[in-house]
C-alpha cells in the first residue's frame, strides 16, 4: 500500500541536513510519495525505513528482466490513467521436432521492423519439447541459445528444464510451466542460472498458491500463465488477475506469459491482440509470420506509447538525400508520425531537401498551431539558429498548408526569404512538388 508523505517523513531522520537535495526531510518525503525520488538518495535512512519503504514502493506488478528487455512494473489498469510502462516481448515458438530449426532461428533473429524511428525486433525464442527424447530438446535449445536471444523453455519434464536452463543462462530467459510439484527444483535452477520462472495452473487460485510458495523461498522473478478455454475467458481472467495485482494481491502481482495456440491467421491475431491490449508480458507466436508481427508491433507501439508524451523527433535539421545550398528547406513539427510521413513523400518525389523540425513538444501541425507552439515567430527564430541559415542560396522555406496563417509572421522574421505554403496533407506533397517546385 502506498504511504503518504507524512507517513514517510516519520520514518526519515528528520535532521533536515539537505544531503538528499531537498531542503527538509518532509520535502524529500513528499518526493518519495510522488515517486520522484529514491530512498537511496538519503544516506541516513535507517534499516527500518528501507524495509518499510522498500516494500511500499514495490510496483504492484513485479518488474522482471528477460535479456535486455523488462516486463511488468505496471501501475494502472487503463492506459489513459497515465501510461503502461513496459511493452510485451514478442517471441516465436520452435518445436524440437521441427525440421530446419537453425533456419527458423535465423529468420527470427533477422526480423527487424523500422517504424517511426524505432527499431522493432522479436525479443525471444521459445523452444517446446514435443517428444520424450530429451537430447532432441536440448539440441534445439542449444541452437536457439546460440542466437543470443533470450530463450523460453517449455519442457515436458523437470529434468529437461533443468538441463536446458544451464544452456541459456548467458542469454537470460524463462522456464515455463512451473507447477506446485516442480516449483522447488525449478526455482533453484532459475536462481542458479539467473532466469525467470513462469507459473502455470488450472485456475488463478492454483497459480497464486505456487507463486506464494516460490516467493517464500526468496525467489521472486516470476511470470504467470493465465489459463482459459476461450478468448472471452482469457480476456476476463487477464483482467481479473491484473485487477487483483493492482489491488495489492501480491501472489498475482506478475506479468503474463502466453503461448498462442496454433490456428488460422485470424485466430492467432485475435489471441495476440487480446494479450497486447490486456496486459500480456511475453507473447509467444506459434510460428513465424511477418504479417502478424508488423500488425502486432504497430499495435503494441501505440498502446505502450505514453499518451502524455507523443512520439517525437529531436528538434533540428534533417537531410533527405544529399541536399546543398540550392535545396529547399521544408518545415514541419517534430511529431514523429508527421516527420516520417512528410519525409517519405519528399523522398518519393526524388527531392534532395532539408527538413526543419522546431521544438513543438511532439504535437501534430494543427494541434501545435492551435496551442501556439508552432507560430511564425518561433519558426523564424529556429531557422536563424541553424547552420544552413547562413549558407543557403535557395532561401525558400516550405511550411505546411495547415499552418498557412503563420506565413506573414515568418516573412517578418526572415527578411529575404521566400515562404511557400505547401500542401495540407502529406499525401499531396507529390502534386505540390510537381506543380510548384519543378
Ligand atoms: S538526506 Fe535524509 S536526513 Fe537529510 S534532509 Fe534528506 S531526508 Fe532528511
Boltz pocket constraint, residues with backbone or C-beta under 6 A from the ligand:
constraints:
  - pocket:
      binder: B
      contacts: [[A, 12], [A, 13], [A, 14], [A, 15], [A, 16], [A, 17], [A, 18], [A, 19], [A, 20], [A, 21], [A, 22], [A, 23], [A, 24], [A, 25], [A, 28], [A, 41], [A, 42], [A, 43], [A, 44], [A, 45]]
      max_distance: 6.0
